[in-house]
Amino acid sequence: MAVELKIHSETYAYFEEKAPVLFFILSREGKIVNANRYAQDLTGRSLSGENFRDVIVDFTGKFDLTDAVRNPSTERLINIGSASGQPQSFYFTFKPVADGCILAFGRLDAAELETMRKEVLSLNQELNNLMRELHKKNAQLKRLNEEKNRFLGMAAHDLRKPIGLIITYSEFLIEETEGLLESEHINFLNTVNSSCTFMKRLVDDFLDVSAIEAGKFDLNLEPAAIDDVLESSLQLNNLQADKKGIHLHIQCDENIPHIIMDAPKIEQAITNLVSNAIEHTSLKSQVAVAISCSPHFITFSVMDQGPGIPSEDQDNLFKPFAKTSAKKTGGEKSTGLGMLITRKIIEAHRGQIWVDSRVGEGTTVYFKLPVNVEEK
């Protein structure tokens, strides 16, 4: 007799603390007198004193505890609300015992679990196969992208020389034949010159982009004065502004310190931004360029008097080949790469670039560079 009591005690202890099944002791009214550890862990609470109906998820509304107790040999599929919020299905039997108590046992379907396990293994194997295929495709895409960058670099480099020659000879012809050719022929030469100038700009941009994508966008960092870089840049921008009767208003703080930078690339970035502002500014108006200095950053800004950029278009400003709805006032052509290259140059210097624009009020583009290389 003592042995049987010991067995019953150990069995109960196992069900209550360790068994991976649900075990409830219910009152005749359905109140939970006790719930085992597995039930508490599944639901995320102690459950003692709760109504069994509050623990289950009864989709049909037909669960009847009295009927379940009346047929204790019948298994019923019941959903239990889990701590994760997702109901979990168990097969329950309800056994009436002395003193009006009810023992409720809930088990998982072993066959269903095995089926699910096999499905998970199969899906995992399929996922592994797909991941291997994806890695293979990514490697192929990387090789193709490298080939594309090499091709673009070679093609752009080979185009540079003949385009440069056409620009040089067309400029020579325009100067030497002034007064000798009819205006129509002069216009032809000017068209050839401007078209080739645009092509050269396009070729230069392609070379920069291919270098960026190939991870070869190296900087030659040396101490330099950004106001000197601005002055060098404006030599080209002044010619462009004069053609449209645009005044370049320049404002620089005094005693701006030298900073570590790649001066030619920062000059390229400034030239791009000022040129872009001139292209979007109305004839015979003004573009304002400013450089200010704080203890930690040098900030450059260029403000145009153009149509402004709608907020929904501003995200496209630094994307390759993307266009905004803001039209250039002189019908100038664009490669769609200048702003992307400018952003890459500034970010390579650990700087930041951003835009403030309102429709009808113009656009201001800012960038800032750290005074000390360590700062960002």
C-alpha positions as CSV (number, residue, x, y, z in Angstrom):
1,M,0.0,0.0,0.0
2,A,2.8,2.4,0.9
3,V,4.5,1.6,-2.5
4,E,1.3,2.5,-4.3
5,L,0.9,5.7,-2.5
6,K,4.5,6.6,-3.3
7,I,3.9,5.8,-7.0
8,H,0.7,7.9,-7.0
9,S,2.6,10.8,-5.3
10,E,5.5,10.7,-7.7
11,T,3.1,10.5,-10.7
12,Y,1.1,13.5,-9.5
13,A,4.3,15.5,-8.8
14,Y,5.5,14.7,-12.4
15,F,2.2,15.8,-13.9
16,E,2.2,19.0,-11.8
17,E,5.8,20.1,-12.4
18,K,7.3,18.5,-15.5
19,A,4.9,16.7,-17.8
20,P,4.5,18.4,-21.2
21,V,0.7,18.0,-21.0
22,L,-2.0,20.3,-19.6
23,F,-3.4,19.3,-16.2
24,F,-6.2,21.1,-14.4
25,I,-8.1,20.4,-11.2
26,L,-11.6,22.0,-11.7
27,S,-14.5,22.6,-9.3
28,R,-17.9,21.4,-10.3
29,E,-18.7,25.0,-11.4
30,G,-15.6,25.1,-13.7
31,K,-13.3,27.1,-11.4
32,I,-9.6,26.2,-11.7
33,V,-8.5,24.9,-8.3
34,N,-5.0,24.0,-9.5
35,A,-3.1,24.1,-12.8
36,N,0.2,22.4,-13.5
37,R,3.5,24.1,-14.5
38,Y,3.1,23.5,-18.2
39,A,-0.4,25.1,-18.2
40,Q,1.0,28.2,-16.3
41,D,4.0,28.5,-18.7
42,L,1.7,28.2,-21.7
43,T,-0.8,30.8,-20.6
44,G,1.8,33.0,-18.9
45,R,-0.1,33.2,-15.6
46,S,-1.0,31.1,-12.4
47,L,-4.6,30.4,-13.4
48,S,-5.7,29.5,-9.9
49,G,-9.2,30.8,-9.2
50,E,-10.0,31.6,-12.8
51,N,-12.9,30.1,-14.7
52,F,-11.8,27.4,-17.2
53,R,-14.0,29.1,-19.8
54,D,-11.7,32.2,-19.6
55,V,-8.7,30.0,-20.4
56,I,-10.0,28.4,-23.6
57,V,-10.7,30.0,-26.9
58,D,-14.2,28.7,-27.8
59,F,-14.7,29.6,-31.5
60,T,-18.0,27.8,-31.7
61,G,-19.4,28.8,-28.4
62,K,-20.6,25.2,-27.9
63,F,-18.3,24.0,-25.1
64,D,-20.3,22.4,-22.2
65,L,-18.4,21.3,-19.2
66,T,-21.3,19.2,-17.8
67,D,-21.6,17.3,-21.1
68,A,-17.8,16.8,-21.1
69,V,-17.9,15.3,-17.6
70,R,-20.9,13.1,-18.6
71,N,-18.7,11.5,-21.3
72,P,-15.2,11.2,-19.8
73,S,-14.0,8.8,-22.5
74,T,-14.6,11.3,-25.3
75,E,-11.7,13.5,-26.4
76,R,-12.5,17.0,-27.3
77,L,-10.4,19.4,-29.4
78,I,-10.1,22.6,-27.4
79,N,-8.0,25.7,-28.1
80,I,-6.1,27.3,-25.2
81,G,-5.1,30.9,-25.2
82,S,-1.3,31.2,-25.0
83,A,0.9,34.0,-23.7
84,S,1.9,34.7,-27.2
85,G,-1.6,35.6,-28.2
86,Q,-1.9,32.6,-30.6
87,P,-4.3,29.8,-29.5
88,Q,-2.9,26.3,-29.3
89,S,-5.0,23.2,-29.8
90,F,-5.1,20.3,-27.3
91,Y,-7.2,17.1,-27.0
92,F,-9.0,17.1,-23.7
93,T,-10.6,14.5,-21.5
94,F,-12.6,15.4,-18.3
95,K,-12.7,12.9,-15.4
96,P,-15.0,13.5,-12.5
97,V,-13.6,12.5,-9.0
98,A,-14.7,12.6,-5.4
99,D,-15.8,15.8,-3.7
100,G,-17.1,17.2,-6.9
101,C,-13.7,17.8,-8.5
102,I,-12.9,17.4,-12.1
103,L,-9.6,16.4,-13.6
104,A,-8.9,17.9,-17.0
105,F,-6.1,16.5,-19.1
106,G,-5.0,18.1,-22.4
107,R,-2.5,16.5,-24.8
108,L,-1.0,17.5,-28.1
109,D,-1.6,15.3,-31.1
110,A,1.7,13.4,-31.5
111,A,1.0,12.5,-35.2
112,E,0.2,16.1,-36.0
113,L,3.4,17.2,-34.3
114,E,5.4,14.7,-36.3
115,T,3.8,15.9,-39.5
116,M,4.6,19.5,-38.5
117,R,8.2,18.6,-37.7
118,K,8.6,17.0,-41.1
119,E,7.1,20.0,-42.8
120,V,9.4,22.3,-40.9
121,L,12.4,20.2,-41.9
122,S,11.3,20.2,-45.5
123,L,10.8,24.0,-45.5
124,N,14.1,24.5,-43.8
125,Q,15.8,22.4,-46.5
126,E,14.0,24.3,-49.2
127,L,15.1,27.6,-47.5
128,N,18.7,26.4,-47.4
129,N,18.6,25.5,-51.1
130,L,17.1,29.0,-51.9
131,M,19.8,30.7,-49.8
132,R,22.5,28.8,-51.7
133,E,20.9,29.8,-55.0
134,L,20.6,33.4,-53.8
135,H,24.3,33.5,-52.8
136,K,25.2,32.1,-56.2
137,K,23.1,34.7,-58.0
138,N,24.5,37.5,-55.9
139,A,28.0,36.4,-56.8
140,Q,27.0,36.4,-60.5
141,L,25.5,39.8,-60.1
142,K,28.6,41.1,-58.4
143,R,30.8,39.9,-61.3
144,L,28.4,41.4,-63.8
145,N,28.4,44.7,-62.0
146,E,32.2,44.7,-61.9
147,E,32.2,44.0,-65.7
148,K,29.7,46.8,-66.2
149,N,31.8,49.2,-64.2
150,R,34.9,48.2,-66.2
151,F,33.1,48.7,-69.5
152,L,31.7,52.1,-68.5
153,G,35.1,53.2,-67.3
154,M,36.9,52.0,-70.5
155,A,34.2,53.5,-72.8
156,A,34.1,56.8,-71.0
157,H,37.9,57.1,-70.9
158,D,38.2,56.3,-74.6
159,L,35.4,58.9,-75.4
160,R,37.1,61.7,-73.5
161,K,39.9,62.4,-75.9
162,P,37.8,62.7,-79.2
163,I,35.2,64.8,-77.3
164,G,37.9,67.1,-76.0
165,L,39.3,67.5,-79.5
166,I,35.9,68.4,-80.9
167,I,35.4,71.0,-78.1
168,T,38.8,72.5,-78.7
169,Y,38.5,72.7,-82.5
170,S,34.9,74.0,-82.4
171,E,36.0,76.8,-80.0
172,F,38.9,77.6,-82.3
173,L,36.6,77.7,-85.3
174,I,34.1,80.0,-83.5
175,E,36.8,82.4,-82.6
176,E,38.7,82.4,-85.9
177,T,35.6,82.6,-88.2
178,E,33.9,85.4,-86.3
179,G,32.6,87.8,-89.0
180,L,33.5,85.4,-91.8
181,L,30.6,82.9,-91.5
182,E,26.9,83.6,-91.6
183,S,25.0,83.5,-88.2
184,E,23.4,80.2,-89.1
185,H,26.8,78.5,-89.5
186,I,28.0,80.1,-86.3
187,N,24.9,78.7,-84.6
188,F,25.8,75.3,-85.9
189,L,29.3,75.5,-84.4
190,N,27.9,76.7,-81.1
191,T,25.5,73.7,-81.1
192,V,28.4,71.4,-81.7
193,N,30.4,73.0,-79.0
194,S,27.6,72.9,-76.4
195,S,26.6,69.4,-77.2
196,C,30.1,68.1,-76.9
197,T,30.6,70.1,-73.6
198,F,27.5,68.2,-72.3
199,M,28.9,64.9,-73.5
200,K,32.2,65.6,-71.8
201,R,30.3,66.3,-68.6
202,L,28.3,63.1,-69.0
203,V,31.5,61.1,-69.6
204,D,33.2,62.6,-66.5
205,D,30.1,61.8,-64.4
206,F,30.1,58.2,-65.7
207,L,33.8,57.8,-64.8
208,D,33.0,59.2,-61.3
209,V,30.0,56.9,-60.8
210,S,31.9,53.8,-62.1
211,A,34.7,54.6,-59.6
212,I,32.3,55.0,-56.8
213,E,30.5,51.7,-57.5
214,A,33.8,49.9,-57.9
215,G,34.9,51.1,-54.5
216,K,37.8,53.1,-55.9
217,F,36.6,56.6,-54.9
218,D,39.8,57.4,-53.2
219,L,40.5,60.8,-51.6
220,N,43.8,62.7,-51.7
221,L,43.5,64.4,-48.3
222,E,45.6,67.5,-47.5
223,P,45.1,70.7,-45.6
224,A,43.3,73.3,-47.7
225,A,41.2,76.4,-47.4
226,I,37.6,76.0,-48.5
227,D,37.3,79.7,-49.4
228,D,40.2,79.3,-51.9
229,V,38.4,76.2,-53.3
230,L,35.2,78.3,-53.7
231,E,37.1,81.0,-55.5
232,S,38.6,78.5,-57.9
233,S,35.2,77.0,-58.5
234,L,33.5,80.3,-59.2
235,Q,35.8,81.0,-62.2
236,L,33.7,78.5,-64.1
237,N,30.4,79.4,-62.5
238,N,30.8,83.1,-63.2
239,L,30.8,82.4,-67.0
240,Q,27.7,80.4,-66.7
241,A,26.0,83.1,-64.5
242,D,27.0,85.9,-66.9
243,K,25.2,84.2,-69.8
244,K,21.9,84.3,-67.9
245,G,22.5,87.7,-66.3
246,I,22.6,86.1,-62.8
247,H,24.5,87.8,-60.0
248,L,26.5,85.5,-57.7
249,H,26.3,86.9,-54.2
250,I,29.2,85.5,-52.1
251,Q,29.4,85.7,-48.3
252,C,32.2,84.1,-46.3
253,D,33.1,84.2,-42.6
254,E,36.5,85.6,-41.8
255,N,39.4,83.5,-40.6
256,I,38.0,80.1,-41.8
257,P,40.6,77.5,-40.8
258,H,42.2,75.1,-43.2
259,I,40.7,71.6,-43.0
260,I,41.8,68.2,-44.2
261,M,40.1,67.5,-47.6
262,D,40.5,66.5,-51.2
263,A,40.4,70.0,-52.6
264,P,39.7,69.1,-56.3
265,K,36.7,66.9,-55.3
266,I,35.3,69.5,-52.9
267,E,35.7,72.0,-55.8
268,Q,33.8,69.6,-58.0
269,A,31.0,69.4,-55.4
270,I,30.8,73.2,-55.1
271,T,30.8,73.6,-58.9
272,N,28.0,71.1,-59.2
273,L,25.8,72.8,-56.6
274,V,26.4,76.4,-57.8
275,S,25.9,75.3,-61.4
276,N,22.7,73.5,-60.5
277,A,21.4,76.6,-58.7
278,I,22.2,78.8,-61.7
279,E,20.4,76.4,-64.1
280,H,17.3,76.6,-61.9
281,T,17.4,80.4,-61.2
282,S,15.3,82.9,-63.3
283,L,17.2,85.2,-65.7
284,K,18.7,88.4,-64.3
285,S,18.2,87.4,-60.7
286,Q,20.6,86.2,-57.9
287,V,22.2,83.1,-56.5
288,A,23.5,83.4,-52.9
289,V,26.6,81.4,-51.9
290,A,27.7,81.4,-48.3
291,I,30.4,79.7,-46.1
292,S,30.2,79.8,-42.3
293,C,32.3,78.3,-39.6
294,S,31.5,77.0,-36.1
295,P,34.0,75.4,-33.7
296,H,33.2,71.9,-35.1
297,F,31.9,72.4,-38.7
298,I,32.3,74.4,-41.9
299,T,28.9,74.9,-43.6
300,F,28.5,75.7,-47.2
301,S,25.1,76.8,-48.7
302,V,23.8,77.8,-52.1
303,M,20.4,79.4,-52.5
304,D,18.7,79.8,-55.8
305,Q,15.6,81.8,-56.9
306,G,14.1,79.0,-58.9
307,P,10.6,77.3,-58.8
308,G,11.4,75.1,-55.7
309,I,11.1,71.4,-55.4
310,P,7.9,69.7,-54.1
311,S,8.5,67.7,-51.0
312,E,7.6,64.4,-52.7
313,D,10.4,65.0,-55.3
314,Q,13.1,65.9,-52.8
315,D,14.0,62.2,-52.1
316,N,14.8,61.8,-55.8
317,L,17.3,64.6,-55.8
318,F,20.3,62.4,-54.9
319,K,19.3,59.3,-56.8
320,P,21.0,58.4,-60.1
321,F,19.3,59.6,-63.3
322,A,16.2,60.7,-61.2
323,K,14.4,63.9,-62.3
324,T,12.4,66.3,-60.3
325,S,9.5,68.5,-61.5
326,A,11.6,71.6,-61.1
327,K,12.5,72.8,-64.6
328,K,15.7,74.5,-65.6
329,T,15.1,78.1,-66.6
330,G,17.5,78.0,-69.6
331,G,16.6,74.6,-71.0
332,E,20.0,73.2,-69.9
333,K,20.6,69.5,-70.2
334,S,21.5,67.3,-67.2
335,T,23.1,63.9,-66.7
336,G,21.1,63.2,-63.6
337,L,24.3,62.2,-61.8
338,G,25.7,65.4,-60.5
339,M,23.9,65.5,-57.2
340,L,24.6,61.8,-56.6
341,I,28.3,62.4,-57.1
342,T,28.2,65.5,-54.9
343,R,26.6,63.6,-52.1
344,K,29.2,60.8,-52.4
345,I,32.0,63.4,-52.3
346,I,30.6,65.0,-49.1
347,E,29.9,61.7,-47.4
348,A,33.4,60.4,-48.2
349,H,34.7,63.5,-46.3
350,R,32.5,62.4,-43.3
351,G,30.2,65.3,-44.0
352,Q,26.5,65.7,-44.5
353,I,24.4,67.2,-47.3
354,W,20.7,68.2,-47.2
355,V,18.1,70.3,-49.0
356,D,15.6,73.0,-47.9
357,S,13.1,73.8,-50.6
358,R,9.6,75.2,-51.0
359,V,7.6,75.5,-54.1
360,G,7.6,79.1,-55.3
361,E,10.3,80.1,-52.9
362,G,13.5,78.5,-54.3
363,T,15.9,75.9,-53.0
364,T,18.8,76.0,-50.7
365,V,21.3,73.1,-50.6
366,Y,23.7,72.8,-47.6
367,F,26.6,70.7,-46.8
368,K,28.9,70.7,-43.8
369,L,32.4,69.3,-43.2
370,P,34.0,68.5,-39.9
371,V,36.8,70.9,-38.9
372,N,38.7,68.0,-37.3
373,V,38.9,64.7,-39.1
374,E,37.9,62.8,-36.0
375,E,34.5,64.7,-35.8
376,K,31.5,63.7,-37.7
